[in-house]
Amino acid sequence: MARGWESKSVEDQIGDAEAERDLHAKPTLSPRDRERKTRKQSLQLSRSRILSQLEAARNERYRDQLKRTLDYLNSQLQELE
């Protein structure tokens, strides 16, 4: 019976150590930081879509519009940095 208690104690210690490690491995972000990260990912995704459309575009006016959009996205990303 003593052995059972000992193994439970060791299990608990291992579990506590793993929980502590996980807590430090994944820092929690504040709501503001989470929002900022989400915004940055969204801008990067939009930027890659615009670049793809720019490569395929043949109409010069449309290409100009895409370039302006790309400039805007780049400036927004710069502000987040």
Buried (B, 14 or more C-beta within 10 A) or exposed (E): EEEEEEEEEEEEEEEEEEEEEEEEEEEEEEEEEEEEEEBBEEBEEBBEEBEEBBEEBEEEEEBEBBEEBBEBBEEBBEEEE
